[in-house]
Amino acid sequence: MLFIKQINKTVFFCVIGLLLLIILLFQPSKQEVLLDASLKKHFGLIHDGETGSARVRLRQFMDSNGESSQSLFLMGLSYHSEKRYAKAVEWLEQSVSTQKDMYPPSWHYLGWSHFYLGNGAQANDAFEQYLVIQPDEPDTIFALGLLAMEEGEFESAEELFGRVVQITAQSRNRLIRAKASARLADVQVELGRLDSAILLYNDALGRNPDLYEAWHRLATVLQRVGREEEALTAFSESESARNRIRPDLMQTTEFPE
């Protein structure tokens, strides 16, 4: 009798497991929301730096078709690309507040706009909202890592930057992998793991030698461990990369974010 009960219990759990598997298999996956074809020319203008023209056409579009999350997003994006982040926030907040067909990337750019305005809490909330929709978006996770670093939460930052490195391991986008490795190296420095930091800086710079801040930070770490010759080379590489990428900074010594 006990043997029969045991069999029935096993069958019961097998059936439950099978049902759960069926539910997972047939559950609709979250698909990326594509920009409407009628708005692609407006996006193209923003991408090409013609933000004023884009806004004129977007207003005309909204006058004829009404406001949508996507058109509001593009208005915000136009200001974001001009680094007018307060104006970007105004439009992007309208975009995420729409009741119908909210355009998910609005959360991402709202997060970055708040970040550049120094609104850490609002930036964090916006990035977290986007990750609900796109949980493996590396640039959003990277942004959360920066916020964690600003708060001195280095273990959390280490986990976030490490996650970006893992996600982008097989990606062709070497630039985001490079900046994540560089920031992960910064965290290792803060945690006193200088050897790990050197390895990560070298990984980052092998993928993107234009990261002049990373060259400079590598040089200072090499100095700390007594590798003076390598440090001098890294300082030289930092100056060359900075002059190549940001010639406007040739007369300054600061490294902007």
C-alpha positions in Angstrom: 0.0 0.0 0.0 2.8 2.4 0.9 4.6 1.5 -2.4 1.4 2.4 -4.4 1.1 5.7 -2.5 4.8 6.5 -3.3 4.2 5.7 -7.0 1.1 8.0 -7.1 3.1 10.8 -5.4 5.8 10.4 -8.0 3.3 10.5 -10.9 1.7 13.5 -9.4 4.9 15.5 -9.3 5.8 14.4 -12.8 2.5 15.6 -14.2 2.9 19.0 -12.4 6.4 19.3 -13.8 5.2 18.5 -17.3 2.4 21.1 -17.0 4.9 23.8 -15.9 7.1 22.9 -18.8 4.2 23.2 -21.3 3.3 26.6 -19.8 6.9 27.9 -20.2 7.1 26.6 -23.7 3.9 28.3 -24.9 4.3 31.5 -22.9 4.8 34.4 -25.3 8.3 35.8 -25.3 9.0 39.5 -24.9 9.8 40.7 -28.4 11.7 43.9 -29.1 9.3 46.8 -30.1 10.5 48.2 -33.4 10.2 51.9 -34.3 7.3 52.6 -36.5 8.2 52.9 -40.2 6.6 56.3 -40.4 9.0 57.7 -37.8 12.2 56.3 -39.2 13.0 59.4 -41.2 12.7 61.5 -38.0 15.1 59.1 -36.3 17.5 59.4 -39.2 17.5 63.2 -38.9 18.4 62.9 -35.2 21.1 60.4 -36.0 22.6 62.7 -38.6 22.6 65.6 -36.1 19.7 67.5 -37.7 17.8 67.7 -34.4 16.0 71.0 -35.1 14.6 69.7 -38.4 13.6 66.5 -36.7 11.6 68.3 -34.1 9.8 70.5 -36.7 8.8 67.3 -38.5 7.9 65.5 -35.3 5.5 68.3 -34.3 3.9 68.2 -37.7 3.6 64.5 -37.4 2.0 64.7 -34.0 -0.4 67.5 -35.2 -1.6 65.1 -37.9 -1.5 61.8 -36.0 -1.6 62.6 -32.4 1.1 62.0 -29.8 2.4 58.5 -29.3 5.0 57.0 -27.0 7.4 56.7 -30.0 7.0 60.3 -31.3 7.4 61.6 -27.7 10.5 59.4 -27.3 12.0 60.9 -30.5 11.5 64.4 -29.2 13.3 63.4 -26.0 16.0 61.7 -28.0 16.6 64.8 -30.0 17.3 66.8 -26.9 19.3 64.0 -25.4 21.6 64.0 -28.4 22.2 67.7 -27.9 23.0 67.1 -24.2 20.0 69.1 -23.2 19.1 66.6 -20.6 16.4 68.5 -18.7 14.4 69.0 -21.9 15.0 65.3 -22.7 13.5 64.3 -19.4 10.4 66.3 -20.0 9.6 64.5 -23.2 10.8 61.0 -22.1 8.7 61.2 -19.0 5.7 61.8 -21.2 6.7 58.9 -23.4 6.9 56.4 -20.5 3.6 57.7 -19.1 1.5 56.9 -22.2 -1.2 54.3 -21.6 -1.0 52.6 -24.9 2.0 50.9 -26.6 4.7 52.5 -24.4 8.1 52.5 -26.3 10.6 50.7 -23.9 13.8 52.4 -24.9 12.3 55.6 -23.4 13.1 54.2 -20.0 16.8 53.7 -21.0 17.3 57.2 -22.3 15.3 58.7 -19.4 17.7 56.9 -17.1 20.8 58.3 -18.9 19.3 61.8 -18.9 18.7 61.7 -15.2 22.2 60.3 -14.8 23.8 63.2 -16.5 21.7 65.6 -14.5 23.0 64.0 -11.3 19.6 62.5 -10.4 20.9 59.1 -9.2 17.7 57.8 -7.7 15.5 58.7 -10.7 18.2 57.3 -13.0 18.3 54.0 -11.1 14.5 53.7 -11.2 14.4 54.2 -15.0 17.1 51.8 -15.7 15.5 49.1 -13.5 12.2 49.6 -15.3 14.0 49.0 -18.6 15.6 45.9 -17.4 12.2 44.4 -16.5 11.5 44.6 -20.3 15.1 43.9 -21.6 16.9 42.1 -18.8 20.1 41.6 -20.7 20.6 45.1 -22.1 24.4 45.6 -21.4 24.4 49.4 -21.6 21.7 49.7 -19.0 23.4 47.2 -16.7 26.6 49.2 -17.2 24.8 52.4 -16.2 23.7 50.7 -12.9 27.3 49.8 -12.3 28.3 53.4 -12.6 25.6 54.4 -10.1 26.8 51.7 -7.7 30.3 53.1 -8.0 29.2 56.6 -7.3 27.6 55.3 -4.1 30.7 53.4 -3.1 29.0 50.1 -3.5 32.0 48.4 -5.1 30.9 44.8 -4.7 27.6 45.6 -6.4 29.4 47.5 -9.1 31.8 44.5 -9.6 28.8 42.2 -10.1 27.1 44.5 -12.6 30.2 45.2 -14.7 31.1 41.5 -14.6 27.6 40.8 -15.9 28.1 43.1 -18.8 31.4 41.4 -19.6 29.7 38.0 -19.5 26.8 39.2 -21.7 29.0 40.7 -24.3 31.6 37.8 -24.4 30.3 36.6 -27.7 29.2 40.0 -29.0 30.7 41.8 -31.9 30.3 45.1 -30.0 33.8 45.3 -28.6 33.3 48.9 -27.4 30.8 48.1 -24.6 32.8 45.1 -23.6 35.9 47.3 -23.4 34.4 50.0 -21.3 32.9 47.4 -19.0 36.3 45.8 -18.5 37.8 49.2 -17.9 35.3 50.1 -15.2 35.6 46.6 -13.7 39.3 47.3 -13.5 38.5 50.6 -11.6 36.5 48.6 -9.1 39.4 46.2 -8.6 41.6 49.2 -7.8 39.2 50.4 -5.2 39.1 46.9 -3.7 42.9 46.7 -3.7 43.3 44.0 -6.3 45.9 45.7 -8.4 47.0 42.6 -10.4 43.5 41.9 -11.5 43.0 45.6 -12.4 46.1 45.5 -14.7 44.8 42.4 -16.5 41.4 44.0 -17.0 42.8 47.4 -18.2 44.9 45.5 -20.7 41.8 43.5 -21.8 39.8 46.8 -22.3 42.6 48.6 -24.1 43.2 45.6 -26.4 39.6 45.9 -27.5 39.5 49.7 -27.6 42.9 51.6 -27.5 41.1 54.9 -27.6 40.1 54.7 -23.9 42.5 57.4 -22.8 41.2 57.5 -19.3 41.9 53.7 -19.0 45.4 54.2 -20.2 46.0 56.9 -17.6 44.5 54.7 -14.8 46.6 51.7 -15.9 49.7 53.9 -15.8 49.0 55.0 -12.2 48.4 51.4 -11.1 51.6 50.3 -12.8 53.5 53.0 -10.9 52.0 51.7 -7.6 53.3 48.2 -8.2 56.8 49.5 -9.3 56.5 48.8 -13.0 57.9 52.2 -14.0 58.8 51.5 -17.6 55.4 50.1 -18.4 53.8 53.0 -16.6 55.7 55.6 -18.8 54.5 53.7 -21.9 50.9 53.8 -20.7 51.1 57.5 -19.9 52.3 58.1 -23.4 49.5 56.0 -24.9 47.0 57.9 -22.8 48.2 61.3 -24.1 48.2 60.0 -27.7 44.7 58.6 -27.4 43.4 61.7 -25.8 44.9 64.0 -28.5 43.5 61.7 -31.1 40.0 61.4 -29.7 39.6 64.7 -27.9 41.9 67.3 -29.4 39.9 69.9 -27.6 41.3 68.6 -24.3 45.0 69.0 -25.3 45.4 72.0 -23.0 43.7 70.4 -20.0 44.7 67.7 -17.6 41.2 66.6 -16.4 39.4 63.5 -17.6 35.7 64.1 -18.0 33.2 61.3 -17.4 
